[in-house]
Amino acid sequence: MNDDRTPEPEDTGADRGRTPEERTEPRNGTGAAQRPGPGRQPLPEEKTPGSGGERPADGPAAADAPSGAPTPPAPAPGAGADAPAPEGPRDEEGMTGRQRMRAALWPPRVSRAQLIAALLLCVLGLGLAIQVRSTSDASVLRGARQEDLVRILDEIGDQTQRLQDEQQRLEEQRTELENSSDQAEEARRQTEQKEQQLGVLAGTVAAEGPGLSITVSAPQGAVDAYKLLDAIQELRAAGAEAIQINDVRVVAGTFFTQDGDRVRIDGQRVEQPFRIRAIGDPQDLEPALNIPGGVVQSLEKEQATVAVTREEKIVVDALRAADRPDYARSSPQ
């Protein structure tokens, strides 16, 4: 079995009488320990890291640093080009130079004088541009040949003639439109007037004008529907244009019926006294009622009282709905 232990050095005669420290000192070729001679300096001890001593820094910085000066702290890991640059000095308000410049430029502060100056400069620039354009056009015409100038004049003359013809045509169209509009306005006015006239005859619109106001008072049943119908016929024959009895409008299709001792007009009961309002020429209507054997004398024979009064303004305001015919239609003739 092999023994791995290191053999102890043999105790020679040279090591006898030496201490253990002297035994570990290196020897020279003769086996004696090397000791510093009288002219030699002892070598400094080499300190290894972790032995408690400080190792001198390597490089030129270590060579330039004075002995005994404190070594500057090394930069922290990761600090380098990515670290933000320090801001500049701040003023009394706590603003940097960049912030002061931004506050001075925005928002812009424009005075009225600056606005007026800018407007004047714009107008001046526009005038200069127009002047340059006109000058360039004039220079083009100034340098044109005689044949080109004649051609340009002919084109301008033709264009002027076309514009004059167009103006004349438009004026003729305007005249035609004015005439047609006048004719249309006249036709519309006549249509409205005709509608009013037909409405008066049909009883769909109110009417007013000179005429007669007639009041008939009689004992109950003394004046029947037939005597009232005779009075209406006399007024129509004399030229009455609108007639109203009490609150009933009398038109071409009005009918009278007798209901006992009561009178009905278009199905509506009419009570005494009978008030008849007729619009027409009073000089024609009144004689037609007062002729011998006429309406007034016939009613007076029935012990009725008849009062006829001429008036400058008679209002017939009773209306009736327009009846739409079932078979009759308007004809173009």
C-alpha positions as CSV (number, residue, x, y, z in Angstrom):
1,M,0.0,0.0,0.0
2,N,1.4,3.3,-1.1
3,D,1.8,6.1,1.4
4,D,0.8,9.5,0.0
5,R,2.2,11.5,2.8
6,T,5.1,13.8,2.0
7,P,8.3,12.6,3.5
8,E,9.8,14.9,6.0
9,P,13.1,16.4,5.1
10,E,16.0,14.7,6.5
11,D,17.8,16.3,9.3
12,T,21.2,17.2,8.0
13,G,24.0,18.5,9.9
14,A,23.5,22.0,8.4
15,D,20.1,22.4,10.0
16,R,21.1,21.4,13.4
17,G,21.0,24.1,15.9
18,R,18.7,26.3,13.7
19,T,15.3,27.5,14.7
20,P,12.2,26.5,12.6
21,E,12.0,30.0,11.0
22,E,15.7,29.8,9.9
23,R,15.1,26.4,8.4
24,T,12.3,27.8,6.1
25,E,14.5,30.6,4.7
26,P,15.8,30.0,1.2
27,R,19.3,28.9,0.8
28,N,21.9,29.7,-1.8
29,G,23.7,27.2,-3.8
30,T,25.7,26.2,-0.8
31,G,22.7,25.5,1.4
32,A,23.2,28.6,3.6
33,A,20.4,31.0,4.0
34,Q,20.6,34.2,2.0
35,R,20.9,37.3,4.2
36,P,21.1,40.8,3.1
37,G,24.6,42.0,2.8
38,P,25.8,45.3,4.0
39,G,25.2,47.1,0.6
40,R,21.8,45.5,-0.2
41,Q,18.2,46.6,0.7
42,P,15.7,44.1,1.8
43,L,12.9,43.5,-0.8
44,P,9.5,44.7,0.1
45,E,7.0,42.1,1.0
46,E,4.4,41.4,-1.8
47,K,0.9,41.7,-0.5
48,T,-1.7,39.5,-2.1
49,P,-5.4,40.5,-2.3
50,G,-7.2,39.6,0.8
51,S,-4.2,39.7,3.0
52,G,-5.3,43.0,4.6
53,G,-2.9,45.3,2.7
54,E,-3.7,47.7,-0.1
55,R,-2.5,46.9,-3.6
56,P,-1.3,49.9,-5.6
57,A,-3.6,50.8,-8.6
58,D,-2.4,49.9,-12.0
59,G,-2.1,52.3,-15.0
60,P,-1.1,55.9,-15.5
61,A,-3.7,57.3,-13.2
62,A,-2.2,55.4,-10.3
63,A,1.2,56.7,-11.2
64,D,0.0,60.4,-11.4
65,A,-1.9,60.2,-8.1
66,P,0.1,61.6,-5.2
67,S,0.8,59.4,-2.4
68,G,-1.6,59.7,0.4
69,A,-4.4,61.3,-1.8
70,P,-7.9,59.7,-1.5
71,T,-8.9,57.6,-4.5
72,P,-12.1,58.9,-6.3
73,P,-15.1,56.6,-6.1
74,A,-15.6,54.4,-9.1
75,P,-18.8,55.0,-11.3
76,A,-21.8,53.0,-10.5
77,P,-22.5,50.0,-12.7
78,G,-24.8,50.9,-15.6
79,A,-24.0,54.6,-15.5
80,G,-22.7,55.8,-18.8
81,A,-24.2,57.1,-22.1
82,D,-27.8,56.1,-21.1
83,A,-27.8,58.3,-18.0
84,P,-29.9,61.6,-18.5
85,A,-27.9,64.7,-18.9
86,P,-28.1,67.0,-15.9
87,E,-30.4,70.0,-16.4
88,G,-29.0,73.5,-16.6
89,P,-29.0,76.0,-13.7
90,R,-32.4,77.3,-12.7
91,D,-33.4,80.9,-12.0
92,E,-35.2,82.4,-9.0
93,E,-38.6,81.1,-10.4
94,G,-37.3,77.5,-10.7
95,M,-37.3,77.6,-14.6
96,T,-34.5,76.4,-16.8
97,G,-33.3,78.3,-19.9
98,R,-35.2,76.0,-22.2
99,Q,-38.5,76.5,-20.2
100,R,-38.0,80.3,-20.3
101,M,-37.5,80.3,-24.1
102,R,-40.7,78.1,-24.6
103,A,-42.7,80.4,-22.3
104,A,-41.6,83.4,-24.3
105,L,-42.4,81.9,-27.7
106,W,-45.8,80.3,-26.9
107,P,-48.6,81.4,-26.9
108,P,-47.7,84.0,-29.5
109,R,-48.5,87.6,-28.5
110,V,-49.6,89.7,-31.5
111,S,-50.6,93.3,-31.1
112,R,-52.9,95.3,-33.3
113,A,-50.0,97.2,-34.9
114,Q,-48.5,93.9,-36.0
115,L,-51.8,92.7,-37.5
116,I,-52.1,95.9,-39.4
117,A,-48.5,95.7,-40.7
118,A,-49.1,92.1,-41.8
119,L,-52.3,93.1,-43.6
120,L,-50.5,95.9,-45.4
121,L,-47.7,93.6,-46.4
122,C,-50.2,91.1,-47.8
123,V,-51.9,93.9,-49.9
124,L,-48.5,95.1,-51.1
125,G,-47.5,91.6,-52.1
126,L,-50.7,91.1,-54.0
127,G,-50.3,94.4,-55.8
128,L,-46.7,93.5,-56.8
129,A,-47.9,90.1,-58.1
130,I,-50.6,91.7,-60.2
131,Q,-48.1,94.4,-61.5
132,V,-45.6,91.7,-62.4
133,R,-48.3,89.6,-64.2
134,S,-49.6,92.6,-66.2
135,T,-46.0,93.6,-67.1
136,S,-45.3,90.1,-68.3
137,D,-48.5,90.1,-70.4
138,A,-47.6,93.5,-71.9
139,S,-44.1,92.3,-72.7
140,V,-45.5,89.3,-74.5
141,L,-47.8,91.4,-76.6
142,R,-45.0,93.9,-77.2
143,G,-42.8,91.2,-78.6
144,A,-45.5,89.6,-80.8
145,R,-45.5,89.8,-84.5
146,Q,-47.9,91.9,-86.6
147,E,-49.7,88.8,-87.8
148,D,-50.2,87.5,-84.3
149,L,-51.6,90.9,-83.1
150,V,-54.1,90.9,-86.0
151,R,-55.2,87.4,-85.2
152,I,-55.7,88.3,-81.5
153,L,-57.7,91.4,-82.5
154,D,-59.9,89.2,-84.7
155,E,-60.5,86.7,-81.9
156,I,-61.4,89.5,-79.5
157,G,-63.9,91.0,-82.0
158,D,-65.5,87.6,-82.6
159,Q,-65.8,87.0,-78.9
160,T,-67.4,90.5,-78.4
161,Q,-69.9,89.8,-81.1
162,R,-70.9,86.4,-79.6
163,L,-71.3,88.1,-76.2
164,Q,-73.5,90.8,-77.7
165,D,-75.7,88.2,-79.4
166,E,-76.0,86.2,-76.1
167,Q,-77.0,89.4,-74.3
168,Q,-79.7,90.2,-76.8
169,R,-81.0,86.6,-76.6
170,L,-81.2,86.8,-72.8
171,E,-83.0,90.1,-72.9
172,E,-85.6,88.7,-75.3
173,Q,-86.1,85.7,-72.9
174,R,-86.5,88.1,-70.0
175,T,-89.1,90.1,-71.9
176,E,-91.0,86.9,-72.7
177,L,-90.8,85.8,-69.1
178,E,-92.1,89.1,-67.8
179,N,-95.0,89.1,-70.3
180,S,-95.8,85.5,-69.4
181,S,-95.6,86.3,-65.7
182,D,-97.9,89.3,-66.1
183,Q,-100.3,87.1,-68.0
184,A,-100.1,84.4,-65.3
185,E,-100.7,87.0,-62.6
186,E,-103.7,88.4,-64.5
187,A,-105.1,85.0,-65.0
188,R,-104.7,84.2,-61.3
189,R,-106.4,87.4,-60.4
190,Q,-109.3,86.7,-62.7
191,T,-109.6,83.2,-61.3
192,E,-109.7,84.4,-57.7
193,Q,-112.3,87.0,-58.7
194,K,-114.4,84.4,-60.4
195,E,-114.1,82.1,-57.5
196,Q,-115.4,84.9,-55.2
197,Q,-118.3,85.5,-57.4
198,L,-119.2,81.9,-57.7
199,G,-118.8,81.5,-53.9
200,V,-121.3,84.4,-53.3
201,L,-123.8,82.7,-55.6
202,A,-123.2,79.3,-54.1
203,G,-123.3,80.6,-50.5
204,T,-119.9,79.3,-49.6
205,V,-118.4,82.8,-48.8
206,A,-119.8,85.8,-47.0
207,A,-121.0,88.8,-49.0
208,E,-121.7,92.5,-48.3
209,G,-123.1,95.4,-50.2
210,P,-126.2,97.7,-50.6
211,G,-129.6,96.2,-50.4
212,L,-132.8,95.8,-48.4
213,S,-133.6,94.6,-44.9
214,I,-137.1,93.1,-44.7
215,T,-138.9,92.1,-41.5
216,V,-142.1,90.1,-41.6
217,S,-144.2,89.7,-38.4
218,A,-147.5,87.8,-38.4
219,P,-149.6,85.5,-36.2
220,Q,-148.4,82.0,-35.9
221,G,-149.2,80.1,-39.1
222,A,-150.4,83.2,-41.0
223,V,-147.3,83.2,-43.2
224,D,-146.5,79.8,-44.7
225,A,-143.6,78.5,-46.7
226,Y,-145.2,79.3,-50.0
227,K,-145.6,83.0,-49.3
228,L,-141.9,83.2,-48.2
229,L,-141.0,81.4,-51.4
230,D,-142.9,84.0,-53.5
231,A,-141.0,86.8,-51.7
232,I,-137.7,85.2,-52.5
233,Q,-138.7,84.7,-56.2
234,E,-139.6,88.4,-56.5
235,L,-136.2,89.5,-55.0
236,R,-134.3,87.2,-57.4
237,A,-136.2,88.4,-60.3
238,A,-135.4,92.0,-59.3
239,G,-131.6,91.3,-59.2
240,A,-130.8,90.2,-55.7
241,E,-127.4,88.5,-55.6
242,A,-127.3,87.2,-52.0
243,I,-130.3,86.4,-49.8
244,Q,-130.5,85.2,-46.2
245,I,-133.5,84.4,-44.1
246,N,-132.7,84.5,-40.3
247,D,-129.7,82.2,-40.1
248,V,-130.2,80.3,-43.4
249,R,-128.5,81.1,-46.7
250,V,-130.8,81.0,-49.7
251,V,-129.2,79.7,-52.9
252,A,-130.4,78.1,-56.1
253,G,-130.9,74.7,-54.5
254,T,-132.7,76.0,-51.4
255,F,-136.2,74.4,-50.8
256,F,-139.1,75.5,-48.5
257,T,-141.4,73.1,-46.7
258,Q,-144.3,73.5,-44.3
259,D,-144.2,71.6,-41.0
260,G,-147.7,72.2,-39.4
261,D,-147.7,75.9,-38.7
262,R,-143.9,76.0,-38.9
263,V,-141.7,76.8,-41.9
264,R,-138.6,74.8,-42.7
265,I,-135.9,76.0,-45.1
266,D,-133.4,73.3,-46.3
267,G,-134.7,71.2,-43.4
268,Q,-134.0,73.9,-40.7
269,R,-136.9,75.3,-38.7
270,V,-137.3,79.1,-39.1
271,E,-139.1,81.0,-36.3
272,Q,-140.9,84.4,-36.6
273,P,-140.3,87.2,-37.1
274,F,-138.8,86.5,-40.5
275,R,-135.8,88.7,-41.2
276,I,-134.8,88.8,-44.9
277,R,-131.6,90.4,-46.0
278,A,-131.0,90.8,-49.7
279,I,-128.0,92.4,-51.5
280,G,-128.7,94.2,-54.7
281,D,-129.7,97.5,-56.1
282,P,-132.3,99.0,-53.7
283,Q,-133.9,101.0,-56.4
284,D,-134.8,97.8,-58.3
285,L,-135.6,95.5,-55.3
286,E,-138.0,97.8,-53.4
287,P,-140.4,98.5,-56.3
288,A,-140.5,94.8,-57.1
289,L,-141.9,94.1,-53.6
290,N,-144.4,97.1,-53.5
291,I,-146.0,96.6,-56.9
292,P,-149.8,96.3,-56.8
293,G,-150.7,92.7,-56.0
294,G,-147.1,92.0,-55.1
295,V,-145.5,90.4,-52.1
296,V,-146.2,93.2,-49.6
297,Q,-149.9,93.4,-50.3
298,S,-150.3,89.6,-50.2
299,L,-148.6,89.4,-46.8
300,E,-150.7,92.3,-45.4
301,K,-153.9,90.5,-46.5
302,E,-152.8,87.7,-44.1
303,Q,-152.6,90.3,-41.3
304,A,-148.8,90.4,-41.4
305,T,-146.7,93.4,-40.8
306,V,-144.0,94.1,-43.4
307,A,-141.1,96.6,-42.9
308,V,-138.8,97.3,-45.8
309,T,-135.6,99.4,-45.2
310,R,-132.9,100.4,-47.6
311,E,-129.4,100.1,-46.3
312,E,-126.0,101.0,-47.8
313,K,-124.3,98.0,-46.3
314,I,-126.1,94.6,-45.9
315,V,-124.0,91.7,-44.6
316,V,-124.9,88.2,-45.6
317,D,-122.7,86.0,-43.4
318,A,-124.7,82.7,-43.3
319,L,-122.7,80.0,-45.1
320,R,-123.5,76.6,-46.4
321,A,-121.2,73.7,-47.5
322,A,-120.6,73.3,-51.2
323,D,-122.5,70.4,-52.7
324,R,-120.4,68.3,-55.0
325,P,-122.5,67.2,-58.0
326,D,-122.8,63.5,-58.6
327,Y,-123.0,63.6,-62.4
328,A,-122.2,67.1,-63.7
329,R,-118.6,67.9,-64.5
330,S,-117.0,71.1,-65.8
331,S,-116.7,71.5,-69.5
332,P,-113.7,73.2,-71.3
333,Q,-116.2,75.2,-73.5
